[in-house]
Amino acid sequence: MTEKPFVEIYTDGSCSGNPGPGGYAAILCYRGKKKIITGSEQHTTNNRMELTAVIEALKCLKKPCKVIVRTDSQYVVNGVNQWLPEWIKRNWKTSSGKEVSNKDLWEKL
């Protein structure tokens, strides 16, 4: 069995005002090569851009890979490592019973 390719992804997203116009970027690194992706939205939030950066980077992968995503977003880190399993168990509700913010992006991720 061949080992899956290893890809390291660096992501960031932000906006001017929150909400406001925003953008995201990601750098995908594979065997010494780099691919940079960017995008923007006219009316968004910091958290949406942080999530979009990860989603769009993962969409660039052409086959199954081992991936490390590096981000400075505690929203993304905590969401993936802590909150997501609980949100799914509670049918996309927070512990206080409110709908999860950015549910559409979390589902894509």
mmCIF file of the C-alpha atoms, coordinates in Angstrom:
data_MODEL
# 
_entry.id   MODEL 
# 
loop_
_atom_site.group_PDB 
_atom_site.id 
_atom_site.type_symbol 
_atom_site.label_atom_id 
_atom_site.label_alt_id 
_atom_site.label_comp_id 
_atom_site.label_asym_id 
_atom_site.label_entity_id 
_atom_site.label_seq_id 
_atom_site.pdbx_PDB_ins_code 
_atom_site.Cartn_x 
_atom_site.Cartn_y 
_atom_site.Cartn_z 
_atom_site.occupancy 
_atom_site.B_iso_or_equiv 
_atom_site.pdbx_formal_charge 
_atom_site.auth_seq_id 
_atom_site.auth_comp_id 
_atom_site.auth_asym_id 
_atom_site.auth_atom_id 
_atom_site.pdbx_PDB_model_num 
ATOM 1   C CA . MET A 1 1   ? 0.000   0.000  0.000  1.00 0.00 ? 1   MET A CA 1 
ATOM 2   C CA . THR A 1 2   ? 1.383   3.412  -0.922 1.00 0.00 ? 2   THR A CA 1 
ATOM 3   C CA . GLU A 1 3   ? 1.482   6.165  1.633  1.00 0.00 ? 3   GLU A CA 1 
ATOM 4   C CA . LYS A 1 4   ? -0.827  9.134  1.138  1.00 0.00 ? 4   LYS A CA 1 
ATOM 5   C CA . PRO A 1 5   ? 0.793   12.422 0.092  1.00 0.00 ? 5   PRO A CA 1 
ATOM 6   C CA . PHE A 1 6   ? 1.456   14.907 2.897  1.00 0.00 ? 6   PHE A CA 1 
ATOM 7   C CA . VAL A 1 7   ? 0.223   18.485 2.429  1.00 0.00 ? 7   VAL A CA 1 
ATOM 8   C CA . GLU A 1 8   ? 0.750   21.344 4.854  1.00 0.00 ? 8   GLU A CA 1 
ATOM 9   C CA . ILE A 1 9   ? -1.767  24.196 4.613  1.00 0.00 ? 9   ILE A CA 1 
ATOM 10  C CA . TYR A 1 10  ? -1.421  27.685 6.104  1.00 0.00 ? 10  TYR A CA 1 
ATOM 11  C CA . THR A 1 11  ? -4.617  29.751 6.243  1.00 0.00 ? 11  THR A CA 1 
ATOM 12  C CA . ASP A 1 12  ? -5.814  33.197 7.275  1.00 0.00 ? 12  ASP A CA 1 
ATOM 13  C CA . GLY A 1 13  ? -8.887  35.340 6.843  1.00 0.00 ? 13  GLY A CA 1 
ATOM 14  C CA . SER A 1 14  ? -10.108 38.730 7.991  1.00 0.00 ? 14  SER A CA 1 
ATOM 15  C CA . CYS A 1 15  ? -12.395 41.610 7.208  1.00 0.00 ? 15  CYS A CA 1 
ATOM 16  C CA . SER A 1 16  ? -12.434 45.381 7.542  1.00 0.00 ? 16  SER A CA 1 
ATOM 17  C CA . GLY A 1 17  ? -15.123 45.975 10.095 1.00 0.00 ? 17  GLY A CA 1 
ATOM 18  C CA . ASN A 1 18  ? -16.909 42.957 11.449 1.00 0.00 ? 18  ASN A CA 1 
ATOM 19  C CA . PRO A 1 19  ? -19.019 42.518 9.381  1.00 0.00 ? 19  PRO A CA 1 
ATOM 20  C CA . GLY A 1 20  ? -17.546 44.225 6.355  1.00 0.00 ? 20  GLY A CA 1 
ATOM 21  C CA . PRO A 1 21  ? -15.560 43.494 3.203  1.00 0.00 ? 21  PRO A CA 1 
ATOM 22  C CA . GLY A 1 22  ? -13.199 40.599 3.770  1.00 0.00 ? 22  GLY A CA 1 
ATOM 23  C CA . GLY A 1 23  ? -10.716 38.229 2.282  1.00 0.00 ? 23  GLY A CA 1 
ATOM 24  C CA . TYR A 1 24  ? -8.909  34.980 2.831  1.00 0.00 ? 24  TYR A CA 1 
ATOM 25  C CA . ALA A 1 25  ? -5.721  33.297 1.719  1.00 0.00 ? 25  ALA A CA 1 
ATOM 26  C CA . ALA A 1 26  ? -4.152  29.876 1.980  1.00 0.00 ? 26  ALA A CA 1 
ATOM 27  C CA . ILE A 1 27  ? -0.781  28.427 1.070  1.00 0.00 ? 27  ILE A CA 1 
ATOM 28  C CA . LEU A 1 28  ? -0.650  24.726 0.253  1.00 0.00 ? 28  LEU A CA 1 
ATOM 29  C CA . CYS A 1 29  ? 2.802   23.144 0.536  1.00 0.00 ? 29  CYS A CA 1 
ATOM 30  C CA . TYR A 1 30  ? 3.627   19.794 -1.078 1.00 0.00 ? 30  TYR A CA 1 
ATOM 31  C CA . ARG A 1 31  ? 7.088   18.409 -1.785 1.00 0.00 ? 31  ARG A CA 1 
ATOM 32  C CA . GLY A 1 32  ? 8.715   21.821 -1.850 1.00 0.00 ? 32  GLY A CA 1 
ATOM 33  C CA . LYS A 1 33  ? 6.060   23.334 -4.097 1.00 0.00 ? 33  LYS A CA 1 
ATOM 34  C CA . LYS A 1 34  ? 3.616   26.019 -2.993 1.00 0.00 ? 34  LYS A CA 1 
ATOM 35  C CA . LYS A 1 35  ? 0.187   26.959 -4.250 1.00 0.00 ? 35  LYS A CA 1 
ATOM 36  C CA . ILE A 1 36  ? -1.406  30.213 -3.070 1.00 0.00 ? 36  ILE A CA 1 
ATOM 37  C CA . ILE A 1 37  ? -5.149  30.777 -3.191 1.00 0.00 ? 37  ILE A CA 1 
ATOM 38  C CA . THR A 1 38  ? -7.060  33.930 -2.299 1.00 0.00 ? 38  THR A CA 1 
ATOM 39  C CA . GLY A 1 39  ? -10.604 35.190 -2.374 1.00 0.00 ? 39  GLY A CA 1 
ATOM 40  C CA . SER A 1 40  ? -12.900 37.869 -1.044 1.00 0.00 ? 40  SER A CA 1 
ATOM 41  C CA . GLU A 1 41  ? -16.494 38.731 -0.176 1.00 0.00 ? 41  GLU A CA 1 
ATOM 42  C CA . GLN A 1 42  ? -18.137 42.134 -0.025 1.00 0.00 ? 42  GLN A CA 1 
ATOM 43  C CA . HIS A 1 43  ? -20.033 41.580 3.237  1.00 0.00 ? 43  HIS A CA 1 
ATOM 44  C CA . THR A 1 44  ? -18.708 38.982 5.660  1.00 0.00 ? 44  THR A CA 1 
ATOM 45  C CA . THR A 1 45  ? -17.146 38.376 9.074  1.00 0.00 ? 45  THR A CA 1 
ATOM 46  C CA . ASN A 1 46  ? -13.680 37.430 10.292 1.00 0.00 ? 46  ASN A CA 1 
ATOM 47  C CA . ASN A 1 47  ? -14.873 33.970 11.330 1.00 0.00 ? 47  ASN A CA 1 
ATOM 48  C CA . ARG A 1 48  ? -16.475 33.294 7.949  1.00 0.00 ? 48  ARG A CA 1 
ATOM 49  C CA . MET A 1 49  ? -13.248 34.242 6.165  1.00 0.00 ? 49  MET A CA 1 
ATOM 50  C CA . GLU A 1 50  ? -11.147 32.062 8.492  1.00 0.00 ? 50  GLU A CA 1 
ATOM 51  C CA . LEU A 1 51  ? -13.409 29.069 7.767  1.00 0.00 ? 51  LEU A CA 1 
ATOM 52  C CA . THR A 1 52  ? -13.559 29.820 4.046  1.00 0.00 ? 52  THR A CA 1 
ATOM 53  C CA . ALA A 1 53  ? -9.764  29.809 3.833  1.00 0.00 ? 53  ALA A CA 1 
ATOM 54  C CA . VAL A 1 54  ? -9.635  26.257 5.205  1.00 0.00 ? 54  VAL A CA 1 
ATOM 55  C CA . ILE A 1 55  ? -12.540 25.028 3.071  1.00 0.00 ? 55  ILE A CA 1 
ATOM 56  C CA . GLU A 1 56  ? -11.153 26.461 -0.165 1.00 0.00 ? 56  GLU A CA 1 
ATOM 57  C CA . ALA A 1 57  ? -7.691  25.075 0.554  1.00 0.00 ? 57  ALA A CA 1 
ATOM 58  C CA . LEU A 1 58  ? -9.063  21.593 1.154  1.00 0.00 ? 58  LEU A CA 1 
ATOM 59  C CA . LYS A 1 59  ? -11.067 21.828 -2.076 1.00 0.00 ? 59  LYS A CA 1 
ATOM 60  C CA . CYS A 1 60  ? -7.745  22.167 -3.951 1.00 0.00 ? 60  CYS A CA 1 
ATOM 61  C CA . LEU A 1 61  ? -6.654  18.654 -2.964 1.00 0.00 ? 61  LEU A CA 1 
ATOM 62  C CA . LYS A 1 62  ? -6.958  16.280 -5.913 1.00 0.00 ? 62  LYS A CA 1 
ATOM 63  C CA . LYS A 1 63  ? -6.707  12.987 -4.012 1.00 0.00 ? 63  LYS A CA 1 
ATOM 64  C CA . PRO A 1 64  ? -6.752  11.724 -0.423 1.00 0.00 ? 64  PRO A CA 1 
ATOM 65  C CA . CYS A 1 65  ? -3.879  13.229 1.569  1.00 0.00 ? 65  CYS A CA 1 
ATOM 66  C CA . LYS A 1 66  ? -2.484  13.502 5.032  1.00 0.00 ? 66  LYS A CA 1 
ATOM 67  C CA . VAL A 1 67  ? -3.032  17.157 5.881  1.00 0.00 ? 67  VAL A CA 1 
ATOM 68  C CA . ILE A 1 68  ? -1.948  19.557 8.578  1.00 0.00 ? 68  ILE A CA 1 
ATOM 69  C CA . VAL A 1 69  ? -3.832  22.850 8.635  1.00 0.00 ? 69  VAL A CA 1 
ATOM 70  C CA . ARG A 1 70  ? -2.062  25.714 10.374 1.00 0.00 ? 70  ARG A CA 1 
ATOM 71  C CA . THR A 1 71  ? -4.202  28.668 11.427 1.00 0.00 ? 71  THR A CA 1 
ATOM 72  C CA . ASP A 1 72  ? -4.091  31.457 13.984 1.00 0.00 ? 72  ASP A CA 1 
ATOM 73  C CA . SER A 1 73  ? -7.892  31.285 14.318 1.00 0.00 ? 73  SER A CA 1 
ATOM 74  C CA . GLN A 1 74  ? -8.960  29.956 17.700 1.00 0.00 ? 74  GLN A CA 1 
ATOM 75  C CA . TYR A 1 75  ? -12.490 29.851 16.273 1.00 0.00 ? 75  TYR A CA 1 
ATOM 76  C CA . VAL A 1 76  ? -11.397 27.274 13.680 1.00 0.00 ? 76  VAL A CA 1 
ATOM 77  C CA . VAL A 1 77  ? -9.117  25.353 16.070 1.00 0.00 ? 77  VAL A CA 1 
ATOM 78  C CA . ASN A 1 78  ? -11.681 25.129 18.877 1.00 0.00 ? 78  ASN A CA 1 
ATOM 79  C CA . GLY A 1 79  ? -14.497 24.449 16.442 1.00 0.00 ? 79  GLY A CA 1 
ATOM 80  C CA . VAL A 1 80  ? -12.734 21.469 14.890 1.00 0.00 ? 80  VAL A CA 1 
ATOM 81  C CA . ASN A 1 81  ? -11.145 20.069 18.057 1.00 0.00 ? 81  ASN A CA 1 
ATOM 82  C CA . GLN A 1 82  ? -13.864 20.711 20.643 1.00 0.00 ? 82  GLN A CA 1 
ATOM 83  C CA . TRP A 1 83  ? -17.188 22.160 19.538 1.00 0.00 ? 83  TRP A CA 1 
ATOM 84  C CA . LEU A 1 84  ? -17.977 20.347 16.279 1.00 0.00 ? 84  LEU A CA 1 
ATOM 85  C CA . PRO A 1 85  ? -18.712 16.887 17.738 1.00 0.00 ? 85  PRO A CA 1 
ATOM 86  C CA . GLU A 1 86  ? -21.061 18.423 20.312 1.00 0.00 ? 86  GLU A CA 1 
ATOM 87  C CA . TRP A 1 87  ? -22.815 20.617 17.748 1.00 0.00 ? 87  TRP A CA 1 
ATOM 88  C CA . ILE A 1 88  ? -23.470 17.578 15.586 1.00 0.00 ? 88  ILE A CA 1 
ATOM 89  C CA . LYS A 1 89  ? -24.813 15.603 18.571 1.00 0.00 ? 89  LYS A CA 1 
ATOM 90  C CA . ARG A 1 90  ? -27.161 18.516 19.368 1.00 0.00 ? 90  ARG A CA 1 
ATOM 91  C CA . ASN A 1 91  ? -28.327 18.902 15.740 1.00 0.00 ? 91  ASN A CA 1 
ATOM 92  C CA . TRP A 1 92  ? -26.285 22.084 15.162 1.00 0.00 ? 92  TRP A CA 1 
ATOM 93  C CA . LYS A 1 93  ? -27.301 23.782 18.405 1.00 0.00 ? 93  LYS A CA 1 
ATOM 94  C CA . THR A 1 94  ? -24.967 25.384 20.930 1.00 0.00 ? 94  THR A CA 1 
ATOM 95  C CA . SER A 1 95  ? -24.971 24.337 24.567 1.00 0.00 ? 95  SER A CA 1 
ATOM 96  C CA . SER A 1 96  ? -27.445 27.185 25.195 1.00 0.00 ? 96  SER A CA 1 
ATOM 97  C CA . GLY A 1 97  ? -29.780 25.853 22.478 1.00 0.00 ? 97  GLY A CA 1 
ATOM 98  C CA . LYS A 1 98  ? -29.066 28.528 19.858 1.00 0.00 ? 98  LYS A CA 1 
ATOM 99  C CA . GLU A 1 99  ? -28.310 27.695 16.218 1.00 0.00 ? 99  GLU A CA 1 
ATOM 100 C CA . VAL A 1 100 ? -24.571 27.397 15.538 1.00 0.00 ? 100 VAL A CA 1 
ATOM 101 C CA . SER A 1 101 ? -23.150 30.457 13.782 1.00 0.00 ? 101 SER A CA 1 
ATOM 102 C CA . ASN A 1 102 ? -21.804 29.789 10.282 1.00 0.00 ? 102 ASN A CA 1 
ATOM 103 C CA . LYS A 1 103 ? -23.481 26.378 10.194 1.00 0.00 ? 103 LYS A CA 1 
ATOM 104 C CA . ASP A 1 104 ? -23.317 26.344 6.390  1.00 0.00 ? 104 ASP A CA 1 
ATOM 105 C CA . LEU A 1 105 ? -19.523 26.614 6.455  1.00 0.00 ? 105 LEU A CA 1 
ATOM 106 C CA . TRP A 1 106 ? -19.049 24.149 9.308  1.00 0.00 ? 106 TRP A CA 1 
ATOM 107 C CA . GLU A 1 107 ? -21.071 21.596 7.352  1.00 0.00 ? 107 GLU A CA 1 
ATOM 108 C CA . LYS A 1 108 ? -18.884 22.142 4.284  1.00 0.00 ? 108 LYS A CA 1 
ATOM 109 C CA . LEU A 1 109 ? -15.763 21.744 6.351  1.00 0.00 ? 109 LEU A CA 1 
# 
